[in-house]
């Protein structure tokens, strides 16, 4: 409790992100020879993570055989911590109104081509009902940086989404995460009782000079306010936090080291690292010339490498993959790092119930994977992944420091595997196509045998039978 009560005011940004150290580390880094590479990868297999210097060395790996060793180690570590589980969610955009003028975003203030909108509670409920009726249990509410998207509206939106029930079994959303502008400590205290899971704030780029150029006006132009958000959020009691970089704004190597430095800062100060890390790449956005002409666009090869390095450096964190990437590349990336994906996503307010997904006059960016949820679920099963809608940790108090105690040594699988099976079973019975149902039953049968504890396996089998008989929302 002492850690959570400290630092209820802003910490100077220089104490969080040391730009000189990052630049010096990159300047001094050298590509590892085979012996050094073996040593680095052996260290990561102990789940110790990587120092900035070690991560910078791995960024210089180019030889195909060395890269494959890097990727194979990332696969191994991901499997040890998370197994073959893939958590699915849907973003629910509440607003695209914004007072900022971020050069890369279609929501920017000066974009007159965009149709503006902020959903009211009736519209939020309608969107939520549609998502529940298609099998979703986890939502990410996305708010604009605008006075309308204040903490009171966030609370109303969360409560509205939680209030909706739909389907034969009166299903409800079971976890709501939030992506929004940074709040004050007092606002986070006000938000906490609403029952949100993870609060996400992406720094976009940690490079201060580039940050200032990308965010010329509005509240988001305050670099220190944004980077110091967790020194207000965690002390307020919201201890599941999500970091993110938008790759393509600056040098991917620099921003990756900065994000790792930020994660280490949180662990050192609060003993709570990021619950999730997101690594979206810049995609074309309506009314944004920079989004297609950035000099820092990241290639597929470099993106795959940074994903693997992030997995090695922070093995305990969940990594989120958005629908910005296409289906085939998403499948390739899942192997080496990502544990959560969005599916069937709309990136505009009202997009699930009202808009043609091919229209871009309300979207934040161009989507690369347009497959509906069931098609994504089928593909995951065909590649031997276990889809999951599990929300048990959040509702059982396994958050923040308690989650880290289980995730860092890989013990979180004790809970996650059976809960993934139970939540997936619900989807198969209530929403799956016949083909997905058949593949899904195979996946459940194969993964039941991976539960190490006889008692937990028996408990899981018993709960699976109860779900078949009509019960819902069972977890261990």
N, C-alpha and C positions, 0 to 999 in steps of 0.2 A: 504493500500500500504506500510505503514511503516514496517509491519511485513514481507512482501515479499522481502523487500530490505535489511533486516538484515541478518547476518550470512552467508555471501558468502564465507566462508572458513570453514575448518573442525573444528568441535567441539570435544574436547577430549571424547573418548568413555565412560569414567567413568562418564561423565555428562549426558550421554544418558541411559546407562545401569548400575545400581548400583548392582553389584553382591553380595555384602555383605548383602544388604537389602533383596534381593530375598532369599538367603540362610537362613537368620535369620527368615524371614517370614515363610518359610516352616518348620523350626525347631520348631517354637513356635506355629504353627497352631494346633488347636484341632477340632475334628469333632463336629459340632453344635448339640445341643439337639433340640427337636421339637420346643420349643419356639424361640430359636435363628434362626433355619431354617425358620420358618414362618416370622420372622422379616427381614431376608436377602431377601427372595423372595418377600416380600411386597415392600421392597426398590426398587428392580429391576423393579417392575411393574410401578414405577413412571418414568422409563427410565433414572434413575440417574447413572446406571452402577454399578460397584463394585470396591472397593479398593483392593489392593494386598492382604491384610489380609483377606478380605471377600471372595475373589476368592480362596485363599488357604484353607479356612474352607470348602468351597463347594467341593473341590477336595477330601476331606476325607469322604464325604457322601457315604455310602455303602448299607444301608438298602433298600430293594426293594421299599417300600412305599415312603421313602424319595427321592429316585432317581426318582420315577415317578412324585413326586411333582416338582422336579427340571426340568424334561423334559417338563411337562405340562406348567410350567411358561415360559420356552424357546419358546414353541409353541405359547403361547399367545403373547409374545413380538414380535416374528417374524411376526406374523399375523398383529399386530397393526402397525408395521412400513412398512412391505412389502406386506401384504395380501397374496394371493395364487400365486403371480407371480413368475415365474422362468425364469431367463434370460439365453439364450443359446448362446454359442460361440464355435469356433473351434480354437485350436492351429495350427499355421503354422510354422513348424520348418525351419528356414533359414539355419542353420549350425549345424553340430555336431563336428566341429573342435575346439579343446580346448588346451590351453597351461597349464591349471591346472591339478592337479592329485588327484582330490577329490576321496576319497576311496570308496564312495558309488555309483558312477556314471559311466555308461558305456562309457560316452564321455571322460573320463579321459585320459590324455596324453599317459600313458603307456599301454593302452589297445590296443594291436595289433590285436585283433579279430574283431575290429569295422571297418566297411567300412566308410571312411571319405568323407565329402562332404559339400560344401557351395554353395547354389543356386545362380545363376546369375539372372538378372532381367527378362530374358525370361522365366526361370524356375519358378520364383516367380509368374509371370503373369499366367502361365499355371496352377499352383496349385490354385491360386485365382479364376480363371475361373471355375475350377471344383467345388470349394466350393460354389461359387455364384449359379451355375447351380443345386446345391443340396439344396439351400434355405438359406444358411448362410448370415448374414448381419454384423456379428461382428467377428473379428479375433484377435487372440493374436499372434504376431510375436515373435518367440523365437530365440535368437541369442546365439552363442557360445562365450566363453571367449577366444578370439583369435584376433590377429592383423587384420585379414580379416574382423572381425565384428566391425569395427570402426564406428564412428558416420556418416561418409560419406556414408558407406554402409547401415547403418540403414535408413538414409534419402532416399537413392535410393530404398530400399526395400519398405518402406512405400508409396512412390510416385508410385512405380510400382503397388502395390496392389490396391491403390485407382484409378489407371488409367483404370482398367479393367471393362468392361461392358459385360453383357451376358444375354441371355434369351429373351423372347418375349418383355419384358418391359425395356430392357437394364438396368437391375439391377446392382447395384454397392455395394461394401462394404461401410458401413456407419460409422463404428467405428473401429479403429485399436489401440489396446493396445500393449505394448511392454514389454517383459521380457528379460532383458539383464544385462550385467555386469555394475557396477556403472560407471558413467561418471564424468568428472570435471564440475565445474560450467560453464565454457566457452563452453564445449561441449553440455551441456543441453540448453544453450542459442541458440546454433546453431541448435539443434534438434527441439526446440519448434515450429517453423513455419511449420514443416512438417505435423502437424495436428494429432498427436497422442492423444489418450485418456489417459488411466492410464499407468504409468510407474511402472513396478513391479521389485523389488529386494527382493529376499528371503534371510534372514540371514542364513537359514538352521538350525544352532544352535547358540544361543546367549551365550552359556557357553564358555568362552574364551579358557580354556585349551582344551576342546573337539574340539572347532573350529580349533585350531592350529594342532591338531592331524589329523582331517579330511581333512584339506587343507594344505598339507605340502609345496607346491611350487606354484609359479605363482602369478598373481595379486590377486587372491582370497584369498591368505594367509594373506592379510593385513586386519585384523579384523576391525581396526578403520576406514579405507577407506570405508569399506562396510557398517558398522553400521551408519556411518555419511553421507550416500548418500543423505538423504533428506535435509540436511543443504546446499547442493549444488543444488538439484533439485527444491525445492519449491521456493527459492529466484530467480531462473532462470525463473519462471513463469509456471512451470508444477506442478499444485497443486492437481491433482488426483494421489495419490500414493498408491501402494499396498505392504503390508507386507506379510511375510510368514515364516513358520517354516517347516522343513522336519522332521516329527516325526519319531523317531527311531534312531536318532543320540545321544540323551542324554535323561535324565529324562523328561518326558512329562510335569510334574508339573512345573519344573524349567523353561523350555523353554516357557511354556504358560504364566507364570508370567512375564518373560522378555519381551515377545511380548506385553503384556498389558502395561508394563512399557514404552515400546517404543511408543505405541499408545498415552499414556498419555503425554509423552514428546512432541510429535508433536502437540497435542491439546494445551498444555500450551504455547508452543513457537510460534506457527503459527495460532492457532485457527482453525486448519485443521487436523482432525484425518485421519486415513487411509480410502481411498475410498473403498478398498477391503482388506480382509484378507484371505489368503490361508493356508490350513492345510493338505497338502499331507502327506501320510504315506510312509515310506521306502518300496519299492518293489524290487524284484530280478532284477538285472541289469547285462547284459553281461560283463564278465570279472571282476566282483566285488564280492569278497568273503565276504566282510563286509556286503553287502546288504542282505545276507541271514543268517548271523551269528552275527548280532549286539545284544549285551546284553540288548538293550533298545527298542526292538520292542514293539509296543503299541497294546494291545488287543482291540478287538471290543468294549468291555464294557468300557474301559478307553477312547477310542477314542470318543465314543458317549458322554461320560461325559464331555470331554474337549470341544467338539463342543457346548454343551449346555451352559457351563460356559462362553465360548467366546461370545456367543450370548447375554447372560445376561450382560456381562462386557462392551461390546461395541455394544449396540443395534442398533446404526445408521449405522454400516458398512455393506457393502455387503460381504458375505462369499462365497468363491468359492470352489466347489467340483469337483475334477478331475475324469477321467476315471480309476484311479488306483483302485478304489473300485468297487465291483461287483454290478449288477443291484439291487438285493434285499436290500442290505445294503445301497446303495445310496438312495433308496426310503425311508428307515427308517430315514436316516440322514436329508433328505429334510424337514421332519416334524419339526425338532427342531432347525434348524439354517441356513442351506444353502439357498442362494438366486440366485446363478449363477452356472451353470454346463456346462462342455464341453460335447459334444456328437459326436459320430462317429469319434473319434479323431485318428489321426496318430501322433506318437511321433518320427518321423524321417524325415529328409529332403527329399522332393519328394515323401513322403509316400502316398499322395492321388491319384496321377496319375500314379505312376510307380511301387510301391513295393507291394508285397504280405503282407497283415497285419500280417500274421502268422510268417513271417521271423523276426528275431531279430538281424540281423547283422548291422542294422543302428539305432535301437531304443534306447532311453534313459533309458527305464525301461519297465517292463511287464505291459500291459494294462489289467484291470480287467473287463471292460465293453466294449464289441465289437459291441454293437447294433448300427445300422445306425441311422441317425438323425430322420427319420420319425417314426421309431419304438419307439424311446425315446419320441417323441412328443405325439404319441398315448398313451403311458403309462402314461405320465403326465396328459393328458386329462381324462383318465379313473380313475385317482385318484383325479380329480377335481382341478388340478392345471391349471393356465393360462400361457402357454408358451409365451415368449416375446423375440423379437429382438430389442427392443426399443433402440434408440440412441439419443433421443430428448434432454436429459439434456446436454450432451456434446456439441451438436450443438446449443443449446439455451443459453449457458453460465452458466448453473447451475452446476458449478464445484467448487472444493475447498471449500472455506469458505461459498459461497452461497449455495452449496449443503448441507453443514453441517447445515445451518440455517433451511433448510427444513426437512432434514432427522432426526435430533435429536428429534424433537417433533412429528415425524410421519406424517408431512404434505406433504411429497414427494409423497404420494399416489395420491394427487390431480392431478399430472401430469402423474405418472407412470401407473396408471390403464388404463386411456383412450389410452395412447400411446402403451401399451402392446396389447390392443385389436386391434388397427389399424395395428400394425406390424404383429400380428398373423393372421389377416384376409388376408394379402398379401400372407403369406406362404400357407394358406389353399387353396387359389385360384390358386396359381402358381405352388406349389410343392407337396402338400399333396396327399397321397393315398386316395382312396374313404373312407376307414374306418376312417382314421384320419380326413378327411374333415367332416364327419358326427359328430364325437365326438367333433371336434373343434367348429362347429357351435352351438352345445349345450352349450359349455363352454362360448362362446361369449354372447349368450343370457342370461345365468345366471349371468355373471359378469357385464353386462350393468346396471343391476338394482342396483349394488353396488356403482355406481358413485353418490356421494351425491349431487353435484350441478346440478340443472335442466338445467342450461345453458350449462355446460360442457357436460352433457349427450346428449342434443340435438345436440351439435356441433359434438360429437363423432358419433352419429347415421348418421348425414349428411355426415361425412367423410367416414364412412363405406360404405355408398351407392355410394359415388364417387369412392371408391376403386373397388367396384363391376362393375362399369362402365368403369374401365380401368386406372384410375389415380393411382399413386404410391407415396410412400414416403411422406405421410401426417402425421402430428403430431400436438399436441397442446402445 
